[in-house]
């Protein structure tokens, strides 16, 4: 922070991590705190971020179990029907379920404390895991497209249509449940990688849905229904890929939704702590960081400027969702 004895050209700004401690008492307060964590200072917000790490790991674990059960059910259908095509699809679903493991590792590493080398911690591992998920979605889209074209050129007769359709229904339900769950948790904790993995599960669900529609078309006497639906689904998967890639690469480039920046500026303006000269924000995994420059009255003492910067930090961390830390600099206005 800078009082009236410092100018913007200096670099002695201080971050503020102290704030106000709000404790919940009694059983009801404890339960409420566990279910609806709320914080007013950076220390509490860091606790929230660690809670979000655990929430992310739990989401990955639960979705891994659901996808594993889905794949096992499909495997049982394969054993009953003897369909080679279904066997290949089941192996594909097993491998896709394992893409949750890199995210699991990312959340576990992200909860580690910062070091002198990695001063912002290890949250970027989560963004790197998002790249892996994008690669898996790309592979799914390409495989679906190539397979659909191949079957258009060289049609393959489908057998065990009832079993094929049943396996597709199982695959669609399992993957869509996981997709909804991952996306919902990802949005709640601010994880682009978890949202991308949810979209990945959705692409697998769409592929399974294509199996159902294709089998129905073949049963109705239209053999080309299977590859045509496959082409449509592959295009849809490319659309999902674009949506996921846009968010993941924005995070890697330190992109932040402008509405979040606008909200932070409104919070500071509403607090009447000074004029916002500069406000920068970026994500590190699912943690949000801010760097603020405030123009304050040049007649203030250093202690008064310090107090303003402290109050600005506290109100930002309290009011801006996912914000873990705010570094506030107070400069004398000219």
N, C-alpha and C positions, 0 to 999 in steps of 0.2 A: 504494500500500500504506500501511497505517497501523499504527504500533506502539502502544506504551502511551501516547504523548502525543497521540493523536488519537481522536476519537469518530466514530460512524457519521454524524453530521450533517455532517461535512466532505466535500469532494469532491476530495481529492487522490490518488485511487487511480491506480496506475500499471499499464500493461500490460507484459507481458514477452515479448519476441520472441527472446531469446537462449536457447540450449539446448545440446544435446550433438551434436557432429558425428560421424556414423558414415560412414566411407568404405569402399567396396568396392574390393578390389585384384584385379588379374589379369583375364583375359578372362572367366572364368566369373562373377566378381563383377560385372563391368560388364554382362554380358548379363542377369544376375539383377536388377540394379538397373533396367535398362531395361524388363524385362518385369514385374517385381513391385516397383514403387517403394514404399519404406517410409521413413518419416521419424520423427525424434524431436524436432525443434524446429520453430518456426514458419517459419524460413527455408526448411527442407527441405519443409515442408508447403505453403508458397506455391509452391515448385517443382512439387510434386505437382499443385496446382491448375492451374498453367499447362500441365502435362502433360495434365490432364483436358480443358483447352480444346482442345488439339491432338487428343486422342482423340475429342472431340465433333465437331470439324470433320471428322475422317477418317470418322466414322460417317455424317455427313450427306453427304459426298462419295460414299462407297461406295453408300449407299442411293439417292442421286440417279442414279448410273450404272445400278444394277440396275433402278430404276423406268423409267429412260429406255429401257433395252434391252427391258423388258417392253412398254412402249408401242409401240416400233418393231415388235416381233413381232406385236402386235395390229394395227398398221397394215398389215403385210404380209398378214395374214389378211383385212383389209378389202379390200385391193386385189384379192385372189383371189376373194373371195366377192361383192363389190359391195354388201354390206349397209350401208344407211344407218344402221340402229340401231347396228351395230358401230362405224361411223365416229364417231357421236356419243359412244359410250362411250370410244373411243380418245382423242378430244379431251379428254374429262373426265379420263382417266388422265394425259395429258400435263400438264394444268393442275395436278393434284394433286401430281405429281412436283415441280413447281416450288415447292411450299410448303416444301421443304427449304431454299430460299435464305434466307428470313428467319432460320431457325435458324443457318445458316452465318454470316450477318452478326452474329447475337447472340453466338455463341461468339468470333468475331473481336474484337468490341468488348469482350467480357468479359475478354479477356486484356490489355487496356490498363491501365496503371498508374492508381492513384487520383490525383485532383487535389484542390486546395483546395476546389473546389465540390462535386465528387463524391468525398467522403472515403472511402466504402466501395467505390469503383471503379464499374464499369459492369455488374456482374452482373445487375442488375434488367432489363436489356435482354432477357436470356434468358427471364425470366418474362413480359415483354410479348410475346415471340415465341410463348410458350405460349398467350396469348389469341388470337393470330392463328390458331394451329392449332385451337383450340376453335371459332372462327368457321367454319373450313373443315369440321370434323366436323359442325357444325350444319347447314351448307348441304347436305352430303351426305345427312344424315338427312332433311331436309325435301324435297329433290329426290326421294329414293327413295320417300318416303311419297306425295307428290303424284303421281308417275308411276305408282305401283302403283294408287292410287285411280282415276286417269284410265283405266288399262287395264281396271280392273274395270267401270267404267261404259261405256267404249267399247273393247271388246276389239280388239286389233291382231293380225292374223295374222303369225306369225313365219315367215321364210323362211331357207333355208340353215342348218337346225338344226345340222348337223354342224359347220359353221364357227363358228356362234354358241357352241356348247358348247366347241370348241377354244379360242376366244378367251377364254372365261370361265375355263377351266382355266389358261391362261397368266397371265391377270390375277390369279387367286387365288394361284398359286404365287409369282409375283413379289412381290406385296404382302405375303404372309404371311412370306416370307423376310426382307423388309425390316422388317416389324413385329417379328419375333422379335429381329432384330439391334439395332434401335433401342431396344427396351425393355430388352434385356440390357445394352447399353452405358449407357443412361440410368440404370438402377439402380446400375450399378457406379460411375459418377462422380457420382451424386446429382442428376441433371438431370430435373426434373419436365417441362420443356418437351420434351425429347427423348423421354421416355416417352409424353407426349401425342401426339407426332408418330408414334410407333410405333403407338399405338392408332388414329391416323388412317389409317395404312396398312392396319391390320387391317379398318377399316370398308370400305375400298375392296376388300379381298380378299373380304369377306363379300358385297359387291355383285356381284362377279364370280362368286362361288359361287352366288348366286341366279340368275344368268344360266344357269349349267350346269343347276341343278335345274329351272328353269323350262323350258328347252329339252327336257330329258328328259321332263318331264310332258306337254308339247305333243306330243312324238313318240309318247308312249304313248296319245294320244287325249284328253287333258284340257287344253283350251286355257286354262282359267283358272288353271292351275298357275303360270304366269309371274307374274301380278299378285299372287296369294295369297302366293307365296314372297317377292315383293318387299315385301309388307306385313310379313311376319315379320322379314325382314332389316332393314327400317327401324326396327322396334321394337328389334331388337338393337343397331342403331347408336345409338339414343337411350340405351340402357344403357351403351354404351361412352363416349358423350359425358358421362354423369353421372360415371363413374369418372374420366375425364380432368379434367373441370371441378373436381371436388372437390379433387384434388391441386394443380392450378394455382392455384386461388383460396386454398387454404390457404397456399401459398408467398407469395402477394401480401399476405396478412394476417399474415405472420410466424409461421404455424403450423408446429410441429415435432412429429413423432411422439413422444408421451409416453414411449415405450420408450427413445428416444434420450436424453431428459432423465434418465430413471431410470438408464440405463447410466452417464451422466456422473456422477451422484450416487454411484453405487456405486464408480466409479473413485476419486473423491475420498475417500469413506469408507474404502475399502480401503487408500489410501495413508497414512491416519492423520495428515493434515496439519491437521486442524481440523474444526469442525462447519460444514456447509453451511448458511448462513443464507438465501441466495438464489442461484438459478441460472436465468439467462435464456439462451435460444438462439434463433437465427433463421437462415434461409437467405438468401443473396444470390446468386441464380443457383444454381450447384451448389457454392457454398462455404458452409460452416457456421461461424457465429461464436457465441462464448459470453461471457457477462458473469457473473462469480461474486463473491459476498461470502462470506468465510470468517470464522468466529469463532475466534480463537486466544487463547492464554493472555495475559492482560493484563500479565503480568510480563515478557513478551518485549521485547527492545530493538527499535528500528526496523529494524536490520540483520537481526535474526533473523526478524522478520515479513516483511521483504523476501525472505529466503531461502525461507520457507514458500510465499509467493505465487509465487515463481519455480518452485519444485518442483511446485506445483499446476498451473501453466500447462503445464509440460513433460509431466507425466503425462497431462493431458487431451488435448493435441495428439497424443501418442503413441498413446493407447488409444482415442480416439473417432474412428470413421471420418468422413472428409470435413471434420473440424474444421480450419479454416485458422488461426484466431486465437482466443486466449482472453485476456480482460482480467480479471485476478484482483485483488481487493481484500481485504486482511487487516485485520480490525478486532479490537480487544481485547474479549474476551467479558465480559459483565457478570454 
